[in-house]
Amino acid sequence: MDNVLDYFEFSSFFKDTSNSFSGNDIAFRELNETHFLIFEKNDLKYNLYVSKFAHKNDIGKKKPDILELVVRDYDKSISEHRIALRQYLE
């Protein structure tokens, strides 16, 4: 999973204090100044979300304006999961 995060230039994981991600660790990648992809790490499982925040600094601190689950239990070996991630980045 580290390879995926590095390749697509996600941030390092940090603790969610907004309770939007149940206090789990999250990492994000900016799509534009208000929209972001977020990986939530829950034990050894990763969920991928697309989200909207007023400011990048709000991620993990405030509830998002929009939060949509893209892939539950992301697995880089499943082509549908890789395609779902790439659709936002290309």
Secondary structure, 3 states (H helix, E strand, C coil): CHHHHHHCCCCCCEECCCCCCCCCEEEEEECCCCEEEEEEEECCEEEEEEEECCCHHHCCCCCCCEEEEEECCCCCCCHHHHHHHHHHHC
